[in-house]
Amino acid sequence: MSTDDLLARHRAVLPNWINPLYAEPIELVSGAGCRVTDAAGRTYLDFFGGVLTTMIGYDIPEISDAVRAQLDKGIAHSSTLYLIRKQVELAEKIAKVSGIPDAKVFLANSGTEANDTALLLATQFRRSNQILAVRNSYHGRSFAALGVTGQRSWSATSLSPVNVSYLHSGDRLRGLLAGLSDAEYIARSVADLRELLATTTAGDVACLIAEPIQGVGGFVAPPDGYFKAIKEVLDEHGILWVSDEVQTGWGRTGEHFWGYQAHDAVPDMLTFAKGIGNGFTLGGVVARGEVMDCLSAISFNTFGGNPVSSSAGQAVLDYVLSHDLQANAARVGGLLHTGLRELNSPIVAEVRGRGLMLALELVRPGSLDPAPELAVKVLEETKANGLLVGKGGLYGNVIRMGPPLTLTEAEAKEGLDILAGALARAYEQATRA
């Protein structure tokens, strides 16, 4: 069966708002390490990992063996109405590495469900549906998660169960806070937060939910120390801080195991998903015990933390820790960041990110005008030359990369060479236009 046939079937039965990448979408049929192969037999170096999800690569024996061992027992599912040993063991490990005191863990199916749960906990604990979120953010596609998403292109509805006030994003390239030093940026942001609380809320705000580095938003981030200063204000009002670590967790940023740790402050809750399952359905919330236990109604989870996903999650976390993939993310990510900056491309306004979380903001030469058409060009050129990257940002002009944390220096160099060629050809397109 051709990919054209599969694409036609896809369009016939799936929603039109699910759009595969590329002018000619591809079907991935196999993978090993940091490489995947499509239905036509073409192999690619994967710098996007299923949107930062295949965190330690493909066909990892330790994960396959753990999942197979659980399947061989004949129990793939039981629900939280029964004790699940693998779930308890994984929760113990996550609580230990979370950095949150008196931590309890709720295992779910995705980052969306994790963020939805965190909002439920915060609003119940504080008895308020008032939420602080951040402009340019993305927190998932459920009703509540969309309600705190600060990017119009992802906001499918204005209806929401929460009342949201938005802080400025960490965008230092454009906007009201562009051009400020780190200290000035933080001071302005704190002043803005105080004014926000005094003017657009009715008091008793439940929480701030924020990504340490905005994922869909194009890997935009505030300066280190920002959340410490923000949390000092939140603490004055008893407002909880939820750190959305769906894309920044598990050592991806290199310098830290969690994105929040760059700010010398500890959140009341953190949410996670994506990489911890390495492709298996797994997400969750870590919260201080009193916050996690605040629900007064009966609740359970049919699929969250099922024996198979929890087995995979344990294998992934053990692999990350035993192979010190955080250090690899720092080392190889550093090579990529340096290499991308040294390209000095006229269409790259900014190289952003940390560790193996990298972004290129593409603009029209000689300006800061967003160039989404050049992002599409780079996307297609890298694919044509055997490299998969992603796209995002507020204006659709950001190339996003989140390779597996097992990426080698040789693979990083290979990817850099392909990116250099793609950027050069995109620049040629820009100068012809």
TIZARO-52865 format. One record per residue (C-alpha): x, y, z; residue in one letter. Coordinates in nm, 4 decimals. Example, Ala and Ser with C-alpha at 12.3 -4.5 7.8 and 13.67 -1.06 7.14 Angstrom:
// residues 2
          x          y          z   code
     1.2300    -0.4500     0.7800      a
     1.3670    -0.1060     0.7140      s
***
This chain:
// residues 433
          x          y          z   code
     0.0000     0.0000     0.0000      m
     0.1367     0.3430    -0.0939      s
     0.1621     0.6377     0.1419      t
    -0.0755     0.8239    -0.0931      d
    -0.3412     0.5609    -0.0285      d
    -0.2874     0.5848     0.3483      l
    -0.3057     0.9652     0.3379      l
    -0.6354     0.9525     0.1491      a
    -0.7769     0.7093     0.4046      r
    -0.6453     0.9311     0.6862      h
    -0.8234     1.2347     0.5436      r
    -1.1449     1.0398     0.4943      a
    -1.1867     0.9170     0.8508      v
    -0.9754     1.1397     1.0793      l
    -1.0504     1.5040     1.1737      p
    -0.9279     1.7690     0.9319      n
    -0.7515     1.9403     1.2230      w
    -0.5052     1.6500     1.2484      i
    -0.2472     1.7417     0.9862      n
     0.0692     1.5371     0.9243      p
     0.3910     1.7268     0.8519      l
     0.5320     1.7740     0.5031      y
     0.3871     1.8263     0.1559      a
     0.4234     1.4496     0.1170      e
     0.3641     1.2991     0.4659      p
     0.5599     0.9922     0.5686      i
     0.4703     0.6773     0.7634      e
     0.7350     0.5620     1.0111      l
     0.7485     0.1832     1.0201      v
     1.0644     0.0958     1.2145      s
     1.3367     0.2506     1.4245      g
     1.6633     0.1836     1.6049      a
     1.8629     0.4169     1.8241      g
     1.8130     0.7719     1.6992      c
     1.7011     0.6673     1.3510      r
     1.3663     0.5799     1.1948      v
     1.2690     0.4285     0.8606      t
     0.9613     0.5146     0.6562      d
     0.7344     0.2937     0.4464      a
     0.9394     0.3702     0.1353      a
     1.2553     0.2399     0.3027      g
     1.4174     0.5807     0.3628      r
     1.6034     0.6200     0.6915      t
     1.6167     0.9462     0.8859      y
     1.8097     1.0800     1.1822      l
     1.5355     1.1825     1.4221      d
     1.5822     1.5216     1.5874      f
     1.2191     1.5512     1.7004      f
     1.1456     1.2174     1.8720      g
     0.7696     1.2187     1.8205      g
     0.7564     1.5694     1.9737      v
     1.0199     1.5107     2.2443      l
     0.8563     1.1800     2.3406      t
     1.0897     0.9059     2.2194      t
     1.3333     1.0299     2.4784      m
     1.5915     0.7519     2.4785      i
     1.5495     0.6359     2.1203      g
     1.3972     0.3428     1.9393      y
     1.4159    -0.0323     1.9940      d
     1.5684    -0.0109     2.3418      i
     1.6008    -0.3682     2.4787      p
     1.5609    -0.2626     2.8431      e
     1.2193    -0.1136     2.7682      i
     1.1050    -0.3938     2.5388      s
     1.2105    -0.6554     2.7925      d
     1.0277    -0.4811     3.0782      a
     0.7065    -0.4501     2.8774      v
     0.7303    -0.8050     2.7466      r
     0.7838    -0.9412     3.0970      a
     0.4635    -0.7715     3.2126      q
     0.2664    -0.8894     2.9086      l
     0.3888    -1.2430     2.9663      d
     0.2133    -1.2346     3.3036      k
    -0.1173    -1.1881     3.1206      g
    -0.2091    -0.8658     3.3043      i
    -0.1962    -0.5571     3.0856      a
    -0.4684    -0.3773     3.2780      h
    -0.6488    -0.3771     3.6110      s
    -0.7316    -0.0071     3.6935      s
    -0.6610     0.1714     4.0199      t
    -0.9398    -0.0209     4.1916      l
    -0.6696    -0.2821     4.2469      y
    -0.3153    -0.2578     4.3743      l
    -0.0650    -0.2222     4.0888      i
     0.2866    -0.3047     4.2009      r
     0.4551    -0.1456     3.8994      k
     0.2552     0.1736     3.9516      q
     0.3586     0.2009     4.3170      v
     0.7232     0.1317     4.2336      e
     0.7281     0.3947     3.9583      l
     0.5527     0.6519     4.1784      a
     0.8122     0.5941     4.4517      e
     1.0948     0.6591     4.2065      k
     0.9332     0.9703     4.0596      i
     0.8578     1.1142     4.4036      a
     1.2220     1.0630     4.5010      k
     1.3633     1.2505     4.1993      v
     1.0943     1.5211     4.1887      s
     1.2532     1.7536     4.4431      g
     0.9093     1.8272     4.5900      i
     0.8859     1.7680     4.9676      p
     0.6308     1.5177     5.1004      d
     0.5607     1.4255     4.7399      a
     0.2695     1.2156     4.6185      k
     0.2247     1.1055     4.2565      v
    -0.0837     1.0597     4.0398      f
    -0.0193     0.8663     3.7185      l
    -0.2230     0.9566     3.4128      a
    -0.2215     0.8992     3.0381      n
    -0.0831     1.2213     2.8907      s
     0.0446     1.5707     2.9551      g
    -0.3010     1.7071     2.8851      t
    -0.4549     1.4871     3.1533      e
    -0.1715     1.5691     3.3926      a
    -0.2263     1.9435     3.3518      n
    -0.6029     1.9022     3.3778      d
    -0.5520     1.7136     3.7047      t
    -0.3163     1.9806     3.8394      a
    -0.5773     2.2472     3.7662      l
    -0.8419     2.0367     3.9408      l
    -0.6205     1.9995     4.2473      l
    -0.5286     2.3682     4.2593      a
    -0.8846     2.4939     4.2210      t
    -1.0101     2.2500     4.4838      q
    -0.7275     2.3267     4.7277      f
    -0.7744     2.7018     4.6934      r
    -1.1525     2.6926     4.6384      r
    -1.1163     2.9227     4.3369      s
    -1.1231     2.8840     3.9600      n
    -0.8923     3.1814     3.9038      q
    -0.5703     3.0812     3.7285      i
    -0.2540     3.2618     3.6262      l
    -0.0992     3.1397     3.3014      a
     0.1574     3.2735     3.0565      v
     0.1191     3.4234     2.7122      r
     0.2481     3.2003     2.4300      n
     0.1977     2.8881     2.6445      s
     0.0543     2.5482     2.5544      y
    -0.0741     2.2988     2.8115      h
    -0.2801     2.0436     2.6146      g
    -0.6054     1.9967     2.4277      r
    -0.8631     1.9228     2.7009      s
    -1.1239     2.1839     2.7898      f
    -0.9376     2.3136     3.0956      a
    -0.5897     2.2798     2.9417      a
    -0.7002     2.4834     2.6388      l
    -0.8420     2.7363     2.8829      g
    -0.4930     2.8134     3.0153      v
    -0.3194     2.7963     2.6764      t
    -0.1927     3.1388     2.5765      g
    -0.1641     3.1004     2.2009      q
    -0.4545     3.1842     1.9740      r
    -0.3745     2.9311     1.7020      s
    -0.4162     2.6484     1.9562      w
    -0.7217     2.7895     2.1347      s
    -1.0166     2.6134     1.9747      a
    -1.2739     2.7810     2.1980      t
    -1.3126     3.0855     2.4196      s
    -1.5290     2.8853     2.6597      l
    -1.3483     2.7647     2.9697      s
    -1.4074     2.6291     3.3212      p
    -1.1346     2.8597     3.4555      v
    -1.0908     3.2353     3.4795      n
    -0.7435     3.3174     3.3497      v
    -0.5106     3.6161     3.3733      s
    -0.1937     3.6021     3.1633      y
     0.1622     3.6998     3.2494      l
     0.4123     3.8084     2.9837      h
     0.6078     3.5309     2.8130      s
     0.9854     3.4993     2.8131      g
     1.0115     3.6348     2.4580      d
     1.3215     3.8570     2.4539      r
     1.3198     3.9138     2.0778      l
     0.9971     4.1107     2.0446      r
     0.7328     4.2635     2.2672      g
     0.7176     4.4880     2.5703      l
     1.0062     4.3224     2.7559      l
     1.2468     4.2920     2.4622      a
     1.5928     4.4343     2.5078      g
     1.5907     4.4266     2.8868      l
     1.8688     4.2788     3.0972      s
     1.7857     3.9699     3.3013      d
     1.7508     4.1743     3.6200      a
     1.5311     4.4345     3.4509      e
     1.3170     4.1656     3.2934      y
     1.2561     3.9965     3.6288      i
     1.1831     4.3259     3.8052      a
     0.9339     4.4295     3.5370      r
     0.7691     4.0864     3.5478      s
     0.7281     4.0982     3.9259      v
     0.5748     4.4458     3.9012      a
     0.3408     4.3218     3.6283      d
     0.2355     4.0254     3.8427      l
     0.1555     4.2505     4.1386      r
    -0.0509     4.4774     3.9148      e
    -0.2237     4.1768     3.7596      l
    -0.3261     4.0429     4.0994      l
    -0.4552     4.3846     4.2031      a
    -0.6512     4.4549     3.8858      t
    -0.7651     4.1497     3.6890      t
    -0.8399     3.9040     3.9697      t
    -1.0860     3.8906     4.2572      a
    -0.8234     3.7609     4.4989      g
    -0.7767     3.4003     4.6113      d
    -0.6123     3.2919     4.2854      v
    -0.5641     2.9140     4.2719      a
    -0.2321     2.8765     4.0917      c
     0.0157     2.9826     3.8314      l
     0.0725     2.7160     3.5653      i
     0.3811     2.7725     3.3529      a
     0.6344     2.5887     3.1386      e
     0.9961     2.6585     3.2385      p
     1.0686     2.6567     2.8634      i
     0.7643     2.6969     2.6396      q
     0.7417     2.3968     2.4080      g
     0.4880     2.4680     2.1348      v
     0.5671     2.8358     2.1896      g
     0.9084     2.7851     2.0295      g
     1.1331     2.7059     2.3299      f
     1.0982     3.0579     2.4701      v
     1.2110     3.0946     2.8319      a
     1.2512     3.3666     3.0947      p
     1.5920     3.4283     3.2563      p
     1.7163     3.2054     3.5359      d
     1.5806     3.3178     3.8716      g
     1.2528     3.4409     3.7230      y
     1.0330     3.1830     3.8933      f
     1.2043     3.2362     4.2282      k
     1.1075     3.6033     4.2154      a
     0.7575     3.5207     4.0919      i
     0.7093     3.2557     4.3602      k
     0.7923     3.5034     4.6354      e
     0.4888     3.7053     4.5259      v
     0.2738     3.3943     4.4881      l
     0.3657     3.2845     4.8411      d
     0.2493     3.6182     4.9817      e
    -0.0989     3.5311     4.8532      h
    -0.0955     3.1543     4.9109      g
    -0.1069     3.0910     4.5348      i
     0.0267     2.7540     4.4167      l
     0.2884     2.7161     4.1442      w
     0.2501     2.4356     3.8898      v
     0.5576     2.3696     3.6756      s
     0.4591     2.2069     3.3441      d
     0.7580     1.9782     3.2850      e
     0.6027     1.7751     3.0034      v
     0.8834     1.8771     2.7662      q
     1.1557     1.9932     3.0070      t
     1.1702     1.6998     3.2485      g
     1.4008     1.3996     3.2960      w
     1.7320     1.5775     3.2262      g
     1.6542     1.7053     2.8772      r
     1.7828     2.0559     2.9530      t
     2.1221     1.9142     3.0502      g
     2.2026     2.1515     3.3342      e
     1.9130     2.0267     3.5466      h
     1.6874     1.7233     3.5830      f
     1.3776     1.9491     3.5846      w
     1.3330     2.2833     3.4132      g
     1.2231     2.4499     3.7365      y
     1.5624     2.3842     3.8955      q
     1.7188     2.6644     3.6904      a
     1.5289     2.9103     3.9111      h
     1.6362     2.8139     4.2651      d
     1.2752     2.7552     4.3721      a
     1.0538     2.4497     4.4174      v
     0.6986     2.4281     4.2775      p
     0.3983     2.3000     4.4699      d
     0.3199     2.0702     4.1787      m
     0.4888     1.9549     3.8622      l
     0.3359     1.7751     3.5662      t
     0.5108     1.5291     3.3384      f
     0.4478     1.3037     3.0373      a
     0.6020     1.2403     2.6939      k
     0.9599     1.1196     2.7537      g
     0.8950     0.9119     3.0656      i
     0.6965     0.6616     2.8577      g
     0.9329     0.6715     2.5574      n
     0.6247     0.6185     2.3414      g
     0.4076     0.4323     2.5908      f
     0.1067     0.6202     2.7267      t
     0.2173     0.7756     3.0543      l
     0.1938     1.1100     3.2318      g
     0.1231     1.2407     3.5769      g
     0.1351     1.4958     3.8549      v
     0.3685     1.5266     4.1522      v
     0.2305     1.7407     4.4341      a
     0.2858     1.8179     4.7985      r
     0.0867     1.5665     5.0006      g
    -0.1682     1.8141     5.1366      e
    -0.2391     1.9380     4.7838      v
    -0.2651     1.5923     4.6287      m
    -0.4990     1.4719     4.9037      d
    -0.7356     1.7705     4.8890      c
    -1.0018     1.6103     4.6668      l
    -1.3189     1.5355     4.8612      s
    -1.4960     1.3331     4.5892      a
    -1.4268     0.9739     4.4880      i
    -1.1927     0.9426     4.1923      s
    -0.9859     0.6791     4.0176      f
    -0.8126     0.6215     3.6836      n
    -0.9040     0.3411     3.4454      t
    -0.5888     0.3406     3.2342      f
    -0.3409     0.5772     3.4028      g
    -0.0372     0.3972     3.5414      g
    -0.1466     0.0597     3.4051      n
     0.1005    -0.2277     3.4534      p
     0.2410    -0.2082     3.0985      v
     0.2958     0.1683     3.0886      s
     0.4350     0.1694     3.4427      s
     0.6777    -0.1091     3.3483      s
     0.7936     0.0995     3.0542      a
     0.8206     0.4103     3.2710      g
     1.0360     0.2345     3.5277      q
     1.2669     0.1046     3.2555      a
     1.2962     0.4530     3.1031      v
     1.3724     0.6269     3.4326      l
     1.6230     0.3596     3.5332      d
     1.7933     0.3942     3.1932      y
     1.8096     0.7752     3.2161      v
     1.9695     0.7574     3.5603      l
     2.2034     0.4611     3.5059      s
     2.3356     0.6013     3.1747      h
     2.3525     0.9612     3.3058      d
     2.1632     1.0907     3.0045      l
     2.1348     1.4327     3.1668      q
     2.5121     1.4697     3.1299      a
     2.4910     1.3521     2.7695      n
     2.2193     1.6092     2.7016      a
     2.4461     1.8806     2.8407      a
     2.7515     1.7690     2.6443      r
     2.5972     1.6866     2.3057      v
     2.3415     1.9634     2.3388      g
     2.6251     2.2073     2.3996      g
     2.7895     2.0982     2.0749      l
     2.4661     2.1536     1.8859      l
     2.4015     2.4963     2.0393      h
     2.7569     2.6072     1.9584      t
     2.7396     2.4651     1.6079      g
     2.4066     2.6294     1.5305      l
     2.5312     2.9684     1.6488      r
     2.8509     2.9335     1.4454      e
     2.6447     2.8851     1.1286      l
     2.5584     3.2550     1.1644      n
     2.2739     3.2222     0.9165      s
     2.1178     3.5539     0.8036      p
     1.7708     3.4028     0.8452      i
     1.8229     3.2893     1.2084      v
     1.7337     3.5634     1.4540      a
     1.7902     3.3543     1.7646      e
     1.9142     3.0120     1.8730      v
     1.7209     2.9093     2.1854      r
     1.6805     2.6262     2.4292      g
     1.8915     2.4213     2.6667      r
     2.0611     2.0849     2.6394      g
     1.8874     1.8670     2.3824      l
     1.6012     2.1138     2.3487      m
     1.6908     2.3482     2.0653      l
     1.5098     2.6034     1.8518      a
     1.5891     2.8315     1.5588      l
     1.3726     3.1416     1.5096      e
     1.3620     3.2128     1.1366      l
     1.3132     3.5642     1.0002      v
     1.3347     3.7419     0.6679      r
     1.6925     3.8625     0.6061      p
     1.7740     4.2011     0.7558      g
     1.4657     4.2128     0.9785      s
     1.2848     4.0529     1.2702      l
     0.9820     3.9745     1.0528      d
     0.8750     3.6129     1.1198      p
     0.9328     3.3851     0.8201      a
     0.7013     3.0824     0.8482      p
     0.7585     3.0073     0.4794      e
     1.1299     2.9598     0.5508      l
     1.0491     2.7246     0.8389      a
     0.8483     2.5127     0.5937      v
     1.1433     2.5216     0.3517      k
     1.3873     2.4070     0.6208      v
     1.1448     2.1358     0.7308      l
     1.1227     1.9978     0.3765      e
     1.4947     2.0327     0.3041      e
     1.6008     1.8503     0.6189      t
     1.3545     1.5692     0.5449      k
     1.4869     1.5399     0.1880      a
     1.8382     1.4983     0.3275      n
     1.7565     1.2481     0.6000      g
     1.6808     1.4558     0.9104      l
     1.3487     1.5010     1.0918      l
     1.2864     1.8250     1.2833      v
     0.9710     1.9985     1.4083      g
     0.8082     2.3370     1.3704      k
     0.6274     2.5723     1.6077      g
     0.6361     2.9130     1.7688      g
     0.3733     3.1843     1.7883      l
     0.4182     3.2697     1.4206      y
     0.4967     2.9186     1.2931      g
     0.8517     3.0299     1.2136      n
     1.0505     2.8297     1.4699      v
     1.2357     2.5065     1.3959      i
     1.2076     2.2889     1.7067      r
     1.4429     2.0019     1.7900      m
     1.4353     1.7522     2.0731      g
     1.6553     1.4553     1.9798      p
     1.6718     1.1451     2.1989      p
     1.8929     1.1973     2.5030      l
     2.1113     0.9142     2.3710      t
     2.2229     1.1232     2.0705      l
     2.5957     1.0835     1.9995      t
     2.8448     1.3529     1.9055      e
     2.8784     1.1996     1.5576      a
     2.5009     1.2113     1.5093      e
     2.4934     1.5710     1.6295      a
     2.7572     1.6627     1.3694      k
     2.5612     1.4794     1.1005      e
     2.2467     1.6694     1.1912      g
     2.4329     2.0015     1.1972      l
     2.5634     1.9447     0.8449      d
     2.2118     1.8760     0.7164      i
     2.0740     2.1807     0.8985      l
     2.3491     2.3999     0.7548      a
     2.2556     2.2970     0.4013      g
     1.8834     2.3442     0.4670      a
     1.9348     2.6940     0.6103      l
     2.1544     2.7889     0.3133      a
     1.8869     2.6795     0.0668      r
     1.6173     2.8591     0.2667      a
     1.8295     3.1754     0.2547      y
     1.8580     3.1401    -0.1221      e
     1.4780     3.1189    -0.1386      q
     1.4469     3.4308     0.0778      a
     1.6844     3.6352    -0.1399      t
     1.5002     3.5315    -0.4574      r
     1.1596     3.6281    -0.3186      a
***
